[in-house]
Amino acid sequence: MTLNTPEASLPGTPATSPSRAARAAARQEAPATPPPVVASVTHLVARLSEYLTPSELKKVKEAYRFSDEMHLGQVRKSGEPYIIHPIAVAEICAEWKLDAQAIMAAFLHDVMEDQDVKKEELIERFGAPVANLVDGLSKLEKIEFQTLIEAQAENFRKMLLAMASDVRVILIKLADRLHNMRTLDHMAPAKKRRIAAETMEVYVPIAHRLGLNNIYRELQDLSFSHLHPMRYQVLGKAVKAARGNRREVVKKILESVKSTLAAANLPAEVYGREKTLYGIYKKMRNKHLSFSQVLDVYGFRVVVDDFAQCYVALGTLHGLYKPMPGKFKDYIAIRKLNGYQSLHTTLIGPYGTPVEFQIRTQEMHRTAESGVAAHWLYKNGESNLSELQQRTHSWLQSLLDIQQQTGDSAEFLEHVKVDLFPDSVYVFTPKSKIIALPRGATAIDFAYSIHTGIGDHTVAVKINNEVQPLRTELRNGDIVEIVTDSTSRPSPTWLSFVRTGKARSAIRHHLRTVNLNESVELGQDLLAQALRALNIKPELPPATVEKLLNESSARSMDELYAEIGIGNRMAALVARHIFGLVDEESGTLPSEHHLTPSELDPVTIYGSEGVSVQLAPCCLPIPGDQITGQLRRDQGLVVHTSDCSSGKRLRMKEPDRWIAVQWGAELNRRFDCRIRLLINNEKGILARVAAEIGESDANITYVGMDEDDEHVMIQLRFTIQVKDRVHLAHLIRNLRQVTGVNRVERERA
């Protein structure tokens, strides 16, 4: 089957400027012009007829004809008719044996975006399911965005949420992106790099997360070739040369493995595989190796009939070549998040060369290559395919949970990107249930992965039956037990170390809602302070309030105050906006007076404001210290001592987010402070020090100890609670009088 109209197989003349049309005509007249590209779907129809019914095939052809008609006259950057692209996307989807609706959507995926076809028309012609798929694949063209980043984030959010309701959306989108990446050469260099970077950052991890390893590897290499073209070329030549040099070694290993498995009566397919160029580059970069030092460019895959034979094959290979210690991974017993299963082992092959082997069953191999698409490819597949579908569904459901708790598109995309990282750690609950988390995840991430309620009320954690800090990074095999308290609430400081999108969005959601009153009060104080510096009364007239809310997209003044209180808006900038509105109402031009932190009256801190005001853990300020405040996004006001080295570094990065603060007159609470003591290593010294701290009316919340190599001196570190600097000075004087104490000082970091 070829195109029905001869015009569609030519580049055509789009409705653009005359000069472009003239250039197109000149190209056609030139003798060197290549023959026009003819778009054909004959091969695709033959493939589809293998698994679609005649009625389904008829609908697919209707979708193709409609797409051909809509894209008539439209050309790609290469000069080819645009219909070439939808056909290629449909062919990739057909390789996965996606259903008729998905193939129709593949043909139609650009008609809403490029040709302004309405969703209602698609529903009428092809039904709601197809129209919904196309809508999920179309960008948000009609909305005005302030920045390109904001527009991209909102488009990603739309696509990912559509994918959460129907995974076919992302399969078609990945096919679309794959063909675009294969034909990226005709784009401008800057656009090539932008698209390649976007692919590497978002689409490559999604393909990996869904277990689509073939597309994952190809997208990686294509992105690498456009991001670093010279490195790609140099590495490609080196690998090509290495193929010849290592051919004999590979052949010898292949023959040895096949004969050994046959002698053990193990029917198996054995074949070599080559690392992708990006995989080699990544290993060279991460481990600071030259190409000649990357020895495992080639690996081998052994595919057997059943589960038990995997382990028999493993033992047989370990008998043939010696295994490298610490290089065995059992992804069959504990599969990866994307459903991948295999045994991985690295053996010392001939001439001392390390060789990696992957051992799996046919069923595992299908899942490893096709991932979630195996659901369509192998509809008669066994249980693990349905389990993979369930895993994928639970991950997609988590996207909806994150969406419900997220404020804006950029934040949503940030949370999703975190969850897309492929590296995982596997830990256990006290009841031996396996929990998979991203590498670098902490105890708080673990708590939120169990349930949001557990995360919100976490107070402590036991890792392998030992109490550890909540920020402790988890390792493979850890047994994690969470201790909760119904009165406990999330701390904004958790945002500085949590790893998963679910934990991050849940904490931010809590800070926005549960602590709303505190945030509103703080925001009101900050805005009033900024307005007074501009000689504007904080009590704004109704007309000004209405204009302010319309122009700031806030639903109420309380919402605006809360945004200021949690650091999402700057009080000085909102005050400046109000200043302009007041000038407009009075008929005068806005003044050029810009607020700086030094012009504002200090905000008074009492230490009892709740989570909207935090005392920085790096310096732990106490009353009497000179202090300054930083407005941090989603964390409210963070108070540092004026001489805090961490605070100084942060201030250099974002000077506009710092304001003047001061201690209140009446402070009815105690404040954490760190002190360090150098003491003799003698009997009873710790008891004497602890007793003196108690007698000085201070409370101990933490004790740490370091010994010197000769066991003569001990360094003690205490976190204590004091009233103010005067109280701390009194305590330090008393500790210096204790026998065996050589030095006492306040610890700043």
Secondary structure as UniProt FT lines:
FT   HELIX           6..9
FT   HELIX           18..29
FT   TURN            31..32
FT   HELIX           42..48
FT   TURN            49..51
FT   HELIX           54..70
FT   TURN            71..73
FT   TURN            77..78
FT   TURN            82..83
FT   HELIX           84..95
FT   TURN            96..97
FT   HELIX           100..108
FT   TURN            109..110
FT   HELIX           111..115
FT   HELIX           119..126
FT   HELIX           128..137
FT   TURN            141..142
FT   HELIX           148..165
FT   HELIX           168..182
FT   HELIX           184..186
FT   HELIX           189..198
FT   HELIX           199..203
FT   HELIX           204..209
FT   TURN            210..211
FT   HELIX           213..227
FT   HELIX           229..263
FT   TURN            264..265
FT   STRAND          269..274
FT   HELIX           277..287
FT   HELIX           291..293
FT   TURN            296..297
FT   STRAND          298..304
FT   HELIX           307..320
FT   STRAND          322..323
FT   TURN            325..326
FT   STRAND          329..330
FT   TURN            331..333
FT   TURN            337..338
FT   STRAND          343..348
FT   HELIX           350..352
FT   STRAND          354..361
FT   HELIX           362..370
FT   HELIX           371..373
FT   HELIX           374..377
FT   TURN            378..380
FT   HELIX           383..405
FT   HELIX           409..420
FT   STRAND          424..428
FT   TURN            430..431
FT   STRAND          434..438
FT   TURN            439..440
FT   HELIX           443..450
FT   HELIX           452..456
FT   STRAND          458..463
FT   TURN            464..465
FT   STRAND          466..468
FT   TURN            470..471
FT   TURN            476..477
FT   STRAND          479..484
FT   TURN            486..487
FT   HELIX           492..496
FT   HELIX           501..513
FT   TURN            514..515
FT   HELIX           516..533
FT   TURN            534..535
FT   HELIX           542..552
FT   HELIX           557..565
FT   TURN            566..567
FT   HELIX           571..586
FT   HELIX           597..599
FT   STRAND          603..605
FT   HELIX           610..612
FT   STRAND          613..615
FT   TURN            617..619
FT   TURN            623..624
FT   STRAND          627..632
FT   TURN            633..635
FT   STRAND          636..641
FT   TURN            642..643
FT   HELIX           645..653
FT   HELIX           655..657
FT   STRAND          658..663
FT   STRAND          671..680
FT   TURN            683..684
FT   HELIX           685..695
FT   TURN            696..697
FT   STRAND          699..707
FT   TURN            709..710
FT   STRAND          713..722
FT   HELIX           725..736
FT   TURN            739..740
FT   STRAND          741..746
//
